[in-house]
Amino acid sequence: AEVPLGFEDARKRDVEALTRTSVQVLESRAFEDEEDGSGALQELPELPHKLYEKGIRVSTKERPPYIIAIPSFGSPERLLNTTRALLKRQRIQDTQVEVWVSPGTAPGQTSTELQRYRKTFRQVWRHLQIRVGTTGSILEQRWHIAKQHPEGTHLIILDDDVEELYAKVAWGPCDESLKPLEPGGLEDLIHHAYDLMKKQGAFAWGLSSSPNPANMAVDRISRCSGLLGAAFYGCLNRHDETLRSIHCSGLDDVERSCRIFKHDG
């Protein structure tokens, strides 16, 4: 489950990214305790993709470009069965997606990572861009990806094991208040997040940090500083070295969030 730095963007308000390695985080804080009211809405918003369908952006050609970058290592089948299946359900064009693999081979393999991923996706993801990144940890790979794209690019980093995106669509703490994001909703959520970044002067966005529906609301889009989770987040790409995570792969999301907060205030 992912959160924003600067604000949360979601269908109505909160979206959860469910991965095979999701941690069931339970938080005791209330949203009212952290909001100053600036994120509150006078009435429930329409779903972001519904707004776009009604003509905020009349032509898809007018929508700002974006890139979904997926770092992956040693797991082409997992990527195929989870994140690839999600993107297919969401009707994301193959040309919008890059999969970044490491040079060389994974442990126990004789074929290179590039060869394995090309073989796996040759027929089912024909226009996918598979790019070879750098060696080292996921920290180095994510920074390498950022450096390969111009500053200002709307870059979405997505894990290779995201099974589903869930939206908070009703009041209440029960699981029934969460529904899978409708097919086609992801791209419009991405564009909606881009518009909000521009409006708020922000540079990053993310999804809910907690999969617990009790910690989600349907009446606001939070602008509070929070955890910019690693499984799914977006940003206006920057090459500033002070934003680079360097300490620990396991705490990359924490370090990234702190660095962005320090840099942007």
VOKOLLO-745001 format. One line per 5 residues: number of its first residue (from 1); for each residue z, x, y of N, C-alpha, C, O. Coordinates in steps of 0.2 Angstrom, whole numbers, m for minus. Example, Ala and Ser with C-alpha at 12.3 -4.5 7.8 and 13.67 -1.06 7.14 Angstrom:
BEGIN
1) 39:66:m28:39:62:m22:39:66:m16:42:71:m17 | 35:64:m11:36:68:m5:39:64:0:40:67:6
END
This chain:
BEGIN
1) 0:4:m6:0:0:0:0:4:6:4:9:6 | m4:3:11:m5:7:17:m3:4:23:m3:m2:24 | m1:8:28:1:6:35:m3:10:40:m7:15:39 | m2:8:47:m5:10:52:m1:16:56:5:16:55 | m5:20:59:m1:23:64:m4:21:71:m10:21:72
6) 0:17:75:m3:14:80:m3:7:79:0:3:84 | m6:4:74:m6:m3:72:m8:m4:65:m11:0:62 | m6:m10:63:m9:m12:56:m15:m17:58:m14:m21:62 | m20:m16:54:m26:m21:54:m26:m24:48:m26:m21:43 | m28:m31:48:m28:m34:42:m31:m41:42:m33:m43:48
11) m32:m44:37:m35:m50:36:m29:m55:38:m24:m55:34 | m29:m58:43:m23:m61:47:m19:m56:49:m18:m55:55 | m15:m52:45:m11:m47:48:m10:m41:43:m11:m35:45 | m8:m42:37:m7:m37:32:m11:m37:27:m13:m42:24 | m13:m31:25:m17:m30:19:m14:m25:14:m12:m20:17
16) m14:m26:8:m11:m21:4:m16:m18:m1:m20:m21:m3 | m16:m11:m1:m21:m8:m6:m17:m7:m12:m12:m3:m12 | m19:m10:m18:m16:m9:m24:m19:m3:m28:m25:m4:m30 | m15:2:m30:m18:7:m34:m14:8:m40:m9:5:m41 | m17:12:m45:m14:13:m51:m7:16:m50:m3:16:m55
21) m6:20:m45:0:24:m44:4:21:m38:8:24:m35 | 3:14:m37:7:11:m31:14:12:m32:16:10:m38 | 18:13:m27:25:13:m28:28:7:m25:26:5:m19 | 32:3:m28:34:m3:m26:40:m2:m21:46:m2:m23 | 38:m2:m15:43:0:m9:46:m6:m7:42:m11:m5
26) 52:m6:m6:56:m12:m4:60:m10:3:64:m5:2 | 58:m13:8:61:m11:14:66:m17:17:64:m23:16 | 71:m15:20:76:m20:22:75:m22:30:78:m27:32 | 71:m18:33:70:m20:40:66:m26:41:62:m28:37 | 67:m29:47:63:m35:49:58:m33:54:60:m29:58
31) 52:m36:54:47:m34:59:49:m36:66:48:m32:71 | 54:m41:67:56:m43:74:60:m37:77:61:m37:83 | 63:m33:72:67:m28:75:63:m22:78:66:m18:81 | 57:m21:76:53:m16:78:48:m18:83:44:m13:86 | 47:m24:84:41:m26:89:44:m28:96:50:m30:96
36) 40:m26:101:42:m28:108:39:m35:110:40:m37:116 | 35:m38:105:32:m44:107:25:m43:109:21:m48:109 | 22:m37:110:16:m36:112:11:m37:107:5:m39:108 | 13:m37:101:8:m38:95:8:m45:93:4:m47:89 | 12:m49:96:13:m56:94:7:m60:96:4:m59:102
41) 5:m65:92:m1:m69:94:1:m76:96:6:m78:93 | m2:m79:100:0:m86:102:m2:m91:97:2:m96:96 | m6:m90:92:m8:m94:87:m11:m90:81:m12:m84:82 | m11:m92:75:m13:m88:70:m20:m86:71:m24:m91:72 | m22:m80:70:m29:m78:71:m33:m80:65:m31:m81:60
46) m40:m80:67:m44:m81:61:m45:m75:57:m43:m69:60 | m48:m75:51:m49:m69:48:m54:m65:51:m59:m68:54 | m53:m58:51:m57:m54:55:m65:m55:53:m69:m55:58 | m66:m56:47:m73:m56:45:m76:m63:47:m82:m64:48 | m72:m68:47:m74:m75:50:m76:m74:57:m81:m77:59
51) m72:m70:61:m73:m69:68:m80:m66:69:m84:m68:73 | m82:m61:65:m88:m58:65:m94:m63:63:m99:m62:66 | m93:m67:58:m98:m71:56:m99:m76:62:m105:m79:62 | m95:m78:66:m96:m82:72:m99:m79:78:m100:m83:83 | m101:m73:77:m105:m70:82:m102:m65:87:m105:m64:92
56) m96:m63:86:m94:m57:90:m98:m52:90:m100:m48:95 | m101:m50:84:m106:m45:83:m112:m49:80:m112:m50:74 | m117:m51:84:m122:m56:82:m126:m52:76:m128:m55:71 | m128:m46:77:m132:m42:73:m128:m37:70:m124:m34:73 | m130:m36:63:m126:m31:60:m128:m24:62:m125:m19:62
61) m134:m23:66:m136:m17:69:m132:m15:75:m132:m9:76 | m128:m20:77:m124:m18:83:m117:m16:81:m114:m13:85 | m116:m16:75:m109:m14:72:m109:m6:72:m114:m3:70 | m104:m3:74:m103:4:74:m103:7:67:m101:4:63 | m106:12:66:m107:15:59:m100:18:57:m96:19:61
66) m99:18:51:m93:21:48:m95:24:41:m100:23:38 | m91:28:39:m91:32:32:m85:31:28:m80:32:31 | m86:29:22:m80:29:17:m81:35:13:m85:36:9 | m76:39:14:m75:46:10:m70:45:4:m64:43:6 | m72:47:m2:m68:46:m7:m67:53:m11:m71:55:m14
71) m61:56:m10:m60:63:m13:m58:61:m20:m54:56:m22 | m61:65:m25:m60:63:m32:m60:70:m36:m64:74:m34 | m56:70:m41:m56:76:m45:m54:74:m53:m49:71:m54 | m59:76:m57:m58:75:m64:m58:68:m67:m56:67:m72 | m60:63:m63:m59:56:m65:m65:52:m63:m64:47:m60
76) m71:53:m65:m77:49:m63:m76:42:m66:m78:37:m63 | m73:42:m72:m73:35:m76:m68:31:m72:m69:25:m71 | m62:34:m70:m57:30:m66:m60:27:m60:m59:22:m58 | m64:32:m56:m67:30:m50:m72:24:m51:m72:19:m47 | m75:24:m57:m80:19:m58:m77:12:m59:m79:7:m57
81) m71:12:m63:m68:6:m65:m63:3:m60:m61:m2:m60 | m62:7:m54:m57:5:m49:m60:4:m43:m63:m1:m41 | m60:10:m39:m63:10:m32:m70:8:m32:m72:4:m27 | m74:10:m36:m81:8:m36:m82:1:m37:m86:m3:m34 | m78:m2:m42:m78:m9:m43:m76:m13:m37:m79:m19:m36
86) m71:m11:m34:m69:m14:m28:m74:m14:m22:m75:m19:m19 | m77:m9:m21:m82:m8:m16:m88:m12:m18:m92:m15:m13 | m90:m13:m24:m95:m17:m26:m94:m25:m25:m98:m28:m22 | m87:m27:m27:m85:m34:m25:m86:m35:m18:m87:m41:m15 | m84:m30:m14:m84:m31:m6:m91:m30:m3:m91:m30:3
91) m96:m29:m7:m103:m28:m5:m104:m22:0:m108:m23:5 | m100:m17:m1:m101:m11:3:m108:m8:1:m108:m6:m5 | m112:m6:6:m118:m3:4:m117:4:1:m112:8:4 | m120:6:m4:m120:13:m7:m120:19:m1:m117:24:m2 | m125:17:4:m126:23:9:m121:24:13:m121:29:17
96) m115:19:13:m110:20:17:m104:24:14:m99:26:17 | m105:26:8:m100:29:4:m102:36:2:m107:38:0 | m97:41:2:m97:48:0:m92:49:m5:m86:47:m4 | m93:52:m11:m88:54:m15:m88:62:m15:m93:65:m15 | m82:65:m14:m81:72:m13:m78:75:m19:m72:73:m21
101) m81:79:m22:m79:83:m28:m77:90:m27:m80:93:m22 | m74:93:m31:m72:100:m30:m77:105:m33:m81:103:m38 | m78:111:m31:m83:115:m34:m80:117:m41:m74:117:m42 | m85:119:m45:m83:121:m52:m81:116:m57:m84:110:m56 | m77:117:m62:m76:113:m67:m68:110:m67:m64:114:m64
106) m67:105:m70:m60:102:m71:m57:105:m77:m61:107:m81 | m51:106:m78:m48:108:m84:m50:105:m90:m50:99:m90 | m52:109:m95:m54:106:m101:m62:104:m101:m64:101:m106 | m65:105:m96:m72:103:m95:m77:109:m95:m75:114:m93 | m83:107:m98:m88:113:m98:m93:111:m92:m96:116:m89
111) m94:105:m90:m99:103:m85:m95:104:m78:m89:103:m78 | m99:105:m73:m96:105:m67:m94:98:m64:m97:93:m67 | m90:98:m59:m88:91:m57:m94:88:m54:m95:82:m55 | m98:91:m51:m104:88:m48:m109:85:m54:m111:80:m53 | m110:89:m59:m114:87:m65:m110:80:m68:m114:76:m70
116) m104:80:m69:m101:75:m72:m101:68:m68:m103:63:m71 | m100:69:m61:m100:63:m57:m107:61:m56:m108:55:m56 | m112:65:m56:m119:63:m56:m121:59:m62:m125:54:m62 | m119:62:m68:m121:58:m74:m118:52:m75:m121:47:m77 | m111:51:m72:m108:45:m73:m111:39:m68:m111:33:m70
121) m113:41:m62:m115:36:m57:m123:36:m57:m125:32:m52 | m126:40:m61:m134:40:m60:m137:33:m60:m141:32:m56 | m135:29:m64:m138:22:m65:m134:17:m61:m138:12:m59 | m128:17:m60:m124:12:m57:m122:12:m50:m121:8:m47 | m123:18:m47:m122:20:m40:m127:24:m38:m126:30:m35
126) m133:22:m38:m139:26:m37:m140:30:m30:m142:35:m30 | m138:26:m25:m139:29:m19:m132:32:m16:m132:34:m10 | m127:33:m20:m121:36:m18:m122:44:m16:m126:47:m20 | m119:46:m11:m119:53:m9:m113:56:m13:m107:55:m11 | m115:61:m17:m109:65:m20:m110:72:m17:m115:75:m17
131) m104:74:m14:m104:80:m10:m99:85:m13:m93:83:m15 | m100:91:m13:m96:96:m15:m91:99:m9:m94:101:m4 | m85:98:m10:m80:100:m5:m78:107:m6:m81:112:m7 | m71:108:m5:m68:114:m6:m63:114:m11:m61:109:m14 | m61:120:m13:m55:121:m18:m49:120:m15:m48:120:m8
136) m43:120:m19:m37:119:m16:m34:112:m17:m37:109:m21 | m29:111:m13:m26:104:m14:m30:99:m10:m35:100:m7 | m27:93:m11:m30:87:m8:m30:88:0:m34:85:4 | m25:91:2:m24:93:10:m30:96:12:m33:94:17 | m32:102:9:m38:105:11:m45:101:10:m49:102:14
141) m45:97:5:m51:93:4:m52:88:9:m57:87:12 | m46:84:11:m47:79:17:m48:83:23:m52:80:27 | m46:88:25:m47:92:31:m55:94:31:m58:94:36 | m57:96:25:m64:99:24:m69:93:26:m74:93:29 | m67:87:23:m71:81:24:m71:79:32:m77:78:34
146) m66:80:35:m66:78:42:m70:83:46:m74:81:51 | m70:89:44:m74:95:47:m81:94:46:m85:96:50 | m83:90:41:m90:89:40:m94:83:43:m100:82:43 | m89:80:47:m92:74:51:m90:75:58:m85:78:60 | m95:73:63:m94:74:70:m87:70:72:m85:65:69
151) m85:73:77:m79:70:81:m81:63:83:m87:62:86 | m77:58:82:m78:51:85:m81:47:79:m81:41:80 | m83:50:73:m85:46:68:m79:41:65:m74:44:65 | m81:35:64:m76:31:61:m76:32:53:m80:30:50 | m71:36:51:m70:39:45:m65:35:41:m59:35:43
156) m66:32:35:m61:29:31:m60:33:25:m65:35:21 | m54:35:23:m52:39:18:m49:34:12:m45:31:14 | m52:34:6:m50:30:1:m49:34:m5:m53:38:m7 | m43:32:m9:m42:35:m15:m47:33:m20:m50:28:m19 | m47:37:m26:m52:35:m31:m49:30:m36:m52:29:m42
161) m43:27:m35:m40:23:m40:m38:16:m37:m33:13:m39 | m41:14:m31:m39:8:m28:m42:2:m32:m48:1:m32 | m38:m2:m34:m40:m8:m39:m42:m14:m35:m47:m18:m36 | m38:m15:m29:m39:m22:m26:m36:m21:m19:m31:m17:m18 | m38:m25:m14:m35:m26:m8:m32:m33:m7:m36:m38:m9
166) m26:m34:m5:m23:m41:m5:m22:m42:3:m19:m38:6 | m23:m49:4:m21:m51:11:m15:m56:11:m15:m60:7 | m11:m55:16:m6:m60:17:m9:m66:21:m11:m66:26 | m9:m72:17:m13:m78:20:m8:m84:21:m10:m89:23 | m2:m83:19:3:m89:20:10:m86:21:11:m81:19
171) 14:m90:24:21:m89:26:25:m88:19:23:m91:14 | 30:m84:19:34:m84:13:34:m77:10:30:m74:11 | 40:m76:6:40:m70:2:37:m69:m5:38:m64:m8 | 34:m75:m7:32:m75:m14:25:m72:m15:22:m71:m10 | 24:m70:m21:18:m67:m22:12:m71:m21:6:m69:m19
176) 13:m78:m21:7:m82:m20:5:m82:m13:m1:m85:m11 | 9:m79:m8:6:m78:m1:1:m73:0:m2:m72:5 | 0:m69:m6:m5:m64:m6:m11:m66:m10:m10:m69:m15 | m17:m65:m7:m23:m67:m10:m28:m61:m10:m28:m57:m5 | m32:m59:m15:m37:m54:m14:m42:m55:m8:m43:m61:m7
181) m43:m50:m5:m48:m50:1:m54:m53:m2:m57:m51:m7 | m57:m58:2:m63:m61:0:m69:m56:0:m69:m51:4 | m74:m57:m5:m79:m53:m5:m83:m52:2:m84:m57:5 | m84:m46:4:m87:m45:11:m82:m45:17:m84:m43:22 | m76:m46:15:m71:m45:20:m69:m38:22:m67:m37:28
186) m70:m33:18:m68:m27:19:m72:m24:25:m69:m21:30 | m79:m24:25:m83:m21:30:m81:m24:37:m81:m21:42 | m80:m31:37:m78:m34:44:m71:m32:46:m69:m31:52 | m66:m31:41:m60:m28:43:m60:m21:46:m57:m20:51 | m65:m17:43:m66:m10:46:m69:m11:53:m66:m7:57
191) m73:m15:54:m76:m16:61:m71:m19:66:m70:m17:72 | m67:m23:63:m61:m26:67:m56:m21:69:m54:m21:75 | m55:m16:64:m50:m11:66:m53:m6:71:m49:m4:76 | m60:m5:71:m63:m1:76:m62:m4:83:m60:0:87 | m63:m10:83:m63:m14:90:m56:m13:92:m55:m12:98
196) m51:m14:88:m44:m13:90:m42:m6:92:m38:m5:97 | m44:m1:89:m43:6:91:m46:7:98:m42:10:102 | m52:4:99:m55:5:106:m51:2:111:m50:4:117 | m49:m4:109:m45:m9:114:m38:m6:116:m36:m6:122 | m35:m3:111:m28:0:112:m28:7:113:m22:10:115
201) m33:10:113:m33:18:114:m30:21:108:m27:27:109 | m31:19:102:m28:22:96:m34:26:93:m39:25:94 | m31:30:88:m36:34:84:m36:33:77:m39:36:73 | m31:29:75:m30:28:67:m28:21:66:m24:18:70 | m29:19:60:m27:12:58:m26:13:50:m28:17:47
206) m22:8:48:m20:8:40:m18:1:38:m18:m4:42 | m16:1:32:m14:m6:29:m6:m6:28:m3:m1:30 | m4:m11:25:4:m12:25:7:m6:20:4:m5:15 | 12:m4:23:16:2:19:20:m1:13:22:3:9 | 21:m8:13:24:m11:7:20:m16:4:17:m20:7
211) 20:m16:m3:17:m21:m6:21:m28:m7:19:m33:m10 | 27:m28:m4:32:m33:m4:30:m38:1:30:m37:7 | 28:m45:m1:25:m49:4:31:m52:9:29:m54:14 | 37:m51:7:43:m52:11:43:m48:18:45:m50:23 | 39:m42:17:39:m37:23:33:m38:27:31:m34:31
216) 29:m43:26:23:m45:29:23:m51:33:27:m55:32 | 19:m51:38:19:m57:43:12:m59:44:7:m55:42 | 11:m65:46:4:m68:47:3:m69:54:m3:m72:56 | 7:m68:59:6:m70:66:5:m64:71:5:m65:77 | 4:m58:68:3:m52:73:0:m47:70:0:m46:63
221) m3:m42:74:m5:m36:71:m1:m31:75:m1:m30:81 | 3:m27:71:8:m22:73:4:m16:77:0:m14:74 | 7:m14:82:5:m8:86:10:m3:85:10:2:88 | 15:m4:81:21:1:80:18:7:76:14:7:72 | 22:12:78:20:19:74:24:18:67:29:16:67
226) 20:20:62:23:19:55:19:24:51:16:29:53 | 20:23:44:17:27:39:10:26:38:8:20:37 | 6:31:40:m2:30:38:m3:33:31:m4:39:30 | m3:28:27:m3:30:20:m9:33:18:m15:33:21 | m9:37:12:m15:41:10:m20:37:6:m26:39:6
231) m18:32:3:m23:28:m2:m29:25:2:m34:24:m1 | m27:23:8:m32:19:12:m30:20:19:m26:17:21 | m34:23:23:m33:23:31:m40:25:34:m44:28:31 | m40:23:40:m46:24:44:m44:28:51:m38:28:53 | m49:32:54:m48:35:60:m54:37:64:m60:36:61
236) m53:38:70:m59:41:74:m58:48:73:m53:51:75 | m63:51:69:m62:58:67:m61:63:73:m64:63:78 | m57:68:72:m55:73:76:m54:80:73:m52:80:67 | m56:85:76:m56:92:73:m50:96:75:m50:102:74 | m46:93:79:m40:96:82:m35:99:77:m33:95:72
241) m34:106:76:m30:109:71:m23:106:71:m20:107:66 | m21:104:77:m14:102:77:m13:95:73:m7:93:72 | m18:92:71:m18:86:67:m19:87:59:m18:83:55 | m19:93:58:m21:95:51:m14:96:47:m9:99:49 | m14:92:41:m8:93:37:m8:99:33:m13:101:30
246) m3:103:32:m3:109:29:3:111:24:3:116:21 | 8:106:24:14:108:20:14:105:13:16:110:9 | 13:99:12:14:97:5:10:91:3:10:86:7 | 6:91:m2:1:86:m4:5:79:m5:3:74:m3 | 11:80:m8:15:74:m10:17:70:m4:19:64:m4
251) 18:74:2:20:71:8:15:71:14:16:71:20 | 9:71:12:3:72:16:3:66:21:2:67:27 | 4:60:19:4:54:23:10:54:28:9:52:34 | 16:57:26:21:57:31:19:62:37:20:61:43 | 17:68:35:15:73:39:10:71:44:10:72:50
256) 5:68:41:m1:66:45:1:61:51:0:61:56 | 6:56:48:8:51:53:12:54:59:11:52:65 | 16:59:57:20:62:62:16:66:67:17:67:73 | 11:70:64:7:74:68:3:69:73:2:71:79 | 0:64:71:m4:59:75:1:57:81:m1:56:87
261) 7:55:79:12:52:84:13:57:89:14:55:95 | 15:63:87:16:68:92:10:70:96:11:71:102 | 4:70:93:m2:71:97:m3:66:102:m5:67:108 | m3:60:100:m5:54:104:0:50:108:m1:47:113 | 7:51:106:12:48:109:13:41:108:18:38:110
END
